[in-house]
Amino acid sequence: MMEKRVEAFLADIRDRGDNQFAIVSALREIVLASGSDISEEIKYGGLLFSAARPFCGIFPYSAHVTLEFSEGAALPDAHRVLIGKGKGRRHIKMQSVSDIAEKQVATYVDLAFDAAR
């Protein structure tokens, strides 16, 4: 069963518009499907996902949604879609649902999930 805070967060995103809700929902499905022992919580203004430790988060902004990877700098970036120059964190920016497939998001989620276990 979905935690009430997650439910409220998703309802708020739905109110912001169909495109953002569709992106967030599709990303959430991909992340949760990557493993059976994944927990989700609301933190830092988005949805944070953890296995043995946090590995990614979904953060909606007014014109896009980002999928952030806690240890993204350590992930191989074969498709050259990871953005960021900090010490550890990297993200993928999406403005439409089609960006999810085009940017090979599921591949990066699997890599991040495996690294967090």
FIDRENPA-105025 format. One record per residue (C-alpha): residue number from 0; residue in three letters; y, z, x. Coordinates in nm, 4 decimals, m for minus. Layout:
# FIDRENPA-105025
{rofi:NUM | marmar:ALA | c2:Y | c3:Z | c1:X}
...
***
This chain:
# FIDRENPA-105025
{rofi:0 | marmar:MET | c2:0.0000 | c3:0.0000 | c1:0.0000}
{rofi:1 | marmar:MET | c2:0.3506 | c3:m0.0859 | c1:0.1210}
{rofi:2 | marmar:GLU | c2:0.5742 | c3:0.2027 | c1:0.2212}
{rofi:3 | marmar:LYS | c2:0.8715 | c3:0.2560 | c1:m0.0155}
{rofi:4 | marmar:ARG | c2:1.1318 | c3:0.2009 | c1:0.2586}
{rofi:5 | marmar:VAL | c2:0.9717 | c3:m0.1347 | c1:0.3480}
{rofi:6 | marmar:GLU | c2:0.9635 | c3:m0.2282 | c1:m0.0190}
{rofi:7 | marmar:ALA | c2:1.3353 | c3:m0.1418 | c1:m0.0556}
{rofi:8 | marmar:PHE | c2:1.4186 | c3:m0.3368 | c1:0.2611}
{rofi:9 | marmar:LEU | c2:1.2413 | c3:m0.6471 | c1:0.1289}
{rofi:10 | marmar:ALA | c2:1.4133 | c3:m0.6129 | c1:m0.2101}
{rofi:11 | marmar:ASP | c2:1.7502 | c3:m0.6014 | c1:m0.0313}
{rofi:12 | marmar:ILE | c2:1.6642 | c3:m0.9175 | c1:0.1646}
{rofi:13 | marmar:ARG | c2:1.5555 | c3:m1.0895 | c1:m0.1582}
{rofi:14 | marmar:ASP | c2:1.8989 | c3:m1.0120 | c1:m0.3037}
{rofi:15 | marmar:ARG | c2:2.0678 | c3:m1.1813 | c1:m0.0059}
{rofi:16 | marmar:GLY | c2:1.9125 | c3:m1.5178 | c1:m0.0852}
{rofi:17 | marmar:ASP | c2:1.5948 | c3:m1.7190 | c1:m0.1135}
{rofi:18 | marmar:ASN | c2:1.6051 | c3:m1.8735 | c1:0.2354}
{rofi:19 | marmar:GLN | c2:1.6345 | c3:m1.5434 | c1:0.4203}
{rofi:20 | marmar:PHE | c2:1.3704 | c3:m1.3790 | c1:0.2050}
{rofi:21 | marmar:ALA | c2:1.1324 | c3:m1.6736 | c1:0.2589}
{rofi:22 | marmar:ILE | c2:1.1747 | c3:m1.6521 | c1:0.6384}
{rofi:23 | marmar:VAL | c2:1.1315 | c3:m1.2726 | c1:0.6486}
{rofi:24 | marmar:SER | c2:0.8275 | c3:m1.2866 | c1:0.4178}
{rofi:25 | marmar:ALA | c2:0.6568 | c3:m1.5639 | c1:0.6155}
{rofi:26 | marmar:LEU | c2:0.7197 | c3:m1.3857 | c1:0.9466}
{rofi:27 | marmar:ARG | c2:0.5934 | c3:m1.0555 | c1:0.8070}
{rofi:28 | marmar:GLU | c2:0.2722 | c3:m1.2266 | c1:0.6892}
{rofi:29 | marmar:ILE | c2:0.2120 | c3:m1.3766 | c1:1.0342}
{rofi:30 | marmar:VAL | c2:0.2693 | c3:m1.0449 | c1:1.2106}
{rofi:31 | marmar:LEU | c2:0.0490 | c3:m0.8418 | c1:0.9766}
{rofi:32 | marmar:ALA | c2:m0.2282 | c3:m1.1038 | c1:1.0000}
{rofi:33 | marmar:SER | c2:m0.2410 | c3:m1.0758 | c1:1.3797}
{rofi:34 | marmar:GLY | c2:m0.4433 | c3:m0.7538 | c1:1.3699}
{rofi:35 | marmar:SER | c2:m0.5865 | c3:m0.4865 | c1:1.1441}
{rofi:36 | marmar:ASP | c2:m0.4291 | c3:m0.1843 | c1:1.3121}
{rofi:37 | marmar:ILE | c2:m0.0630 | c3:m0.2817 | c1:1.2728}
{rofi:38 | marmar:SER | c2:0.1884 | c3:m0.0415 | c1:1.1245}
{rofi:39 | marmar:GLU | c2:0.5353 | c3:m0.1321 | c1:1.0032}
{rofi:40 | marmar:GLU | c2:0.8484 | c3:0.0754 | c1:0.9627}
{rofi:41 | marmar:ILE | c2:1.2186 | c3:0.0289 | c1:0.9045}
{rofi:42 | marmar:LYS | c2:1.4053 | c3:0.0880 | c1:1.2287}
{rofi:43 | marmar:TYR | c2:1.7181 | c3:m0.0501 | c1:1.3973}
{rofi:44 | marmar:GLY | c2:1.8101 | c3:m0.2389 | c1:1.0791}
{rofi:45 | marmar:GLY | c2:1.4890 | c3:m0.4379 | c1:1.0587}
{rofi:46 | marmar:LEU | c2:1.1118 | c3:m0.4241 | c1:1.0264}
{rofi:47 | marmar:LEU | c2:0.9453 | c3:m0.2886 | c1:1.3405}
{rofi:48 | marmar:PHE | c2:0.5741 | c3:m0.3531 | c1:1.3970}
{rofi:49 | marmar:SER | c2:0.3465 | c3:m0.1471 | c1:1.6205}
{rofi:50 | marmar:ALA | c2:m0.0150 | c3:m0.1575 | c1:1.7346}
{rofi:51 | marmar:ALA | c2:m0.0790 | c3:0.0979 | c1:2.0100}
{rofi:52 | marmar:ARG | c2:0.2978 | c3:0.0624 | c1:2.0726}
{rofi:53 | marmar:PRO | c2:0.5854 | c3:m0.1378 | c1:1.9204}
{rofi:54 | marmar:PHE | c2:0.5504 | c3:m0.5089 | c1:1.9915}
{rofi:55 | marmar:CYS | c2:0.7882 | c3:m0.6992 | c1:1.7632}
{rofi:56 | marmar:GLY | c2:1.0444 | c3:m0.6730 | c1:1.4877}
{rofi:57 | marmar:ILE | c2:1.2051 | c3:m0.8890 | c1:1.2210}
{rofi:58 | marmar:PHE | c2:1.5836 | c3:m0.8649 | c1:1.1950}
{rofi:59 | marmar:PRO | c2:1.7828 | c3:m1.0514 | c1:0.9288}
{rofi:60 | marmar:TYR | c2:2.1433 | c3:m1.1557 | c1:0.9967}
{rofi:61 | marmar:SER | c2:2.3837 | c3:m1.3414 | c1:0.7698}
{rofi:62 | marmar:ALA | c2:2.2999 | c3:m1.6944 | c1:0.8919}
{rofi:63 | marmar:HIS | c2:1.9567 | c3:m1.6484 | c1:1.0546}
{rofi:64 | marmar:VAL | c2:1.6579 | c3:m1.4211 | c1:1.1121}
{rofi:65 | marmar:THR | c2:1.5285 | c3:m1.3171 | c1:1.4528}
{rofi:66 | marmar:LEU | c2:1.1821 | c3:m1.2164 | c1:1.5569}
{rofi:67 | marmar:GLU | c2:1.2320 | c3:m0.9799 | c1:1.8499}
{rofi:68 | marmar:PHE | c2:0.9708 | c3:m0.8978 | c1:2.1102}
{rofi:69 | marmar:SER | c2:0.9972 | c3:m0.5613 | c1:2.2842}
{rofi:70 | marmar:GLU | c2:0.8382 | c3:m0.6961 | c1:2.6027}
{rofi:71 | marmar:GLY | c2:0.9315 | c3:m1.0601 | c1:2.5483}
{rofi:72 | marmar:ALA | c2:1.0387 | c3:m1.1175 | c1:2.9089}
{rofi:73 | marmar:ALA | c2:0.6744 | c3:m1.0681 | c1:3.0115}
{rofi:74 | marmar:LEU | c2:0.5404 | c3:m1.3235 | c1:2.7599}
{rofi:75 | marmar:PRO | c2:0.4602 | c3:m1.6766 | c1:2.8746}
{rofi:76 | marmar:ASP | c2:0.7114 | c3:m1.9120 | c1:2.7099}
{rofi:77 | marmar:ALA | c2:0.5201 | c3:m2.2415 | c1:2.7007}
{rofi:78 | marmar:HIS | c2:0.7319 | c3:m2.3762 | c1:2.4121}
{rofi:79 | marmar:ARG | c2:1.0630 | c3:m2.2573 | c1:2.5600}
{rofi:80 | marmar:VAL | c2:1.1827 | c3:m2.0843 | c1:2.2454}
{rofi:81 | marmar:LEU | c2:1.2396 | c3:m1.7283 | c1:2.3684}
{rofi:82 | marmar:ILE | c2:1.6077 | c3:m1.6363 | c1:2.3870}
{rofi:83 | marmar:GLY | c2:1.7619 | c3:m1.3531 | c1:2.5857}
{rofi:84 | marmar:LYS | c2:1.8431 | c3:m1.2524 | c1:2.9394}
{rofi:85 | marmar:GLY | c2:1.7947 | c3:m0.8754 | c1:2.9295}
{rofi:86 | marmar:LYS | c2:1.5403 | c3:m0.6783 | c1:3.1265}
{rofi:87 | marmar:GLY | c2:1.2651 | c3:m0.6829 | c1:2.8642}
{rofi:88 | marmar:ARG | c2:1.3538 | c3:m0.7984 | c1:2.5146}
{rofi:89 | marmar:ARG | c2:1.3426 | c3:m1.1625 | c1:2.3965}
{rofi:90 | marmar:HIS | c2:1.3759 | c3:m1.3157 | c1:2.0511}
{rofi:91 | marmar:ILE | c2:1.3194 | c3:m1.6330 | c1:1.8517}
{rofi:92 | marmar:LYS | c2:1.5974 | c3:m1.7345 | c1:1.6128}
{rofi:93 | marmar:MET | c2:1.5111 | c3:m1.8988 | c1:1.2798}
{rofi:94 | marmar:GLN | c2:1.7413 | c3:m2.0542 | c1:1.0219}
{rofi:95 | marmar:SER | c2:1.4714 | c3:m2.2014 | c1:0.7984}
{rofi:96 | marmar:VAL | c2:1.1046 | c3:m2.1507 | c1:0.7189}
{rofi:97 | marmar:SER | c2:1.0225 | c3:m2.4765 | c1:0.9008}
{rofi:98 | marmar:ASP | c2:1.1491 | c3:m2.3200 | c1:1.2261}
{rofi:99 | marmar:ILE | c2:0.8500 | c3:m2.0834 | c1:1.2164}
{rofi:100 | marmar:ALA | c2:0.5955 | c3:m2.3631 | c1:1.2695}
{rofi:101 | marmar:GLU | c2:0.8229 | c3:m2.5751 | c1:1.4883}
{rofi:102 | marmar:LYS | c2:0.8793 | c3:m2.2853 | c1:1.7281}
{rofi:103 | marmar:GLN | c2:0.5106 | c3:m2.1869 | c1:1.7374}
{rofi:104 | marmar:VAL | c2:0.5926 | c3:m1.8329 | c1:1.6229}
{rofi:105 | marmar:ALA | c2:0.2308 | c3:m1.7328 | c1:1.5508}
{rofi:106 | marmar:THR | c2:0.1368 | c3:m1.8028 | c1:1.9132}
{rofi:107 | marmar:TYR | c2:0.4072 | c3:m1.5650 | c1:2.0391}
{rofi:108 | marmar:VAL | c2:0.3144 | c3:m1.2963 | c1:1.7864}
{rofi:109 | marmar:ASP | c2:m0.0484 | c3:m1.3092 | c1:1.9035}
{rofi:110 | marmar:LEU | c2:0.0583 | c3:m1.2859 | c1:2.2691}
{rofi:111 | marmar:ALA | c2:0.2865 | c3:m0.9880 | c1:2.1961}
{rofi:112 | marmar:PHE | c2:0.0206 | c3:m0.8149 | c1:1.9852}
{rofi:113 | marmar:ASP | c2:m0.2433 | c3:m0.8558 | c1:2.2572}
{rofi:114 | marmar:ALA | c2:m0.0032 | c3:m0.7236 | c1:2.5203}
{rofi:115 | marmar:ALA | c2:0.0721 | c3:m0.4133 | c1:2.3102}
{rofi:116 | marmar:ARG | c2:m0.2921 | c3:m0.3070 | c1:2.2766}
***
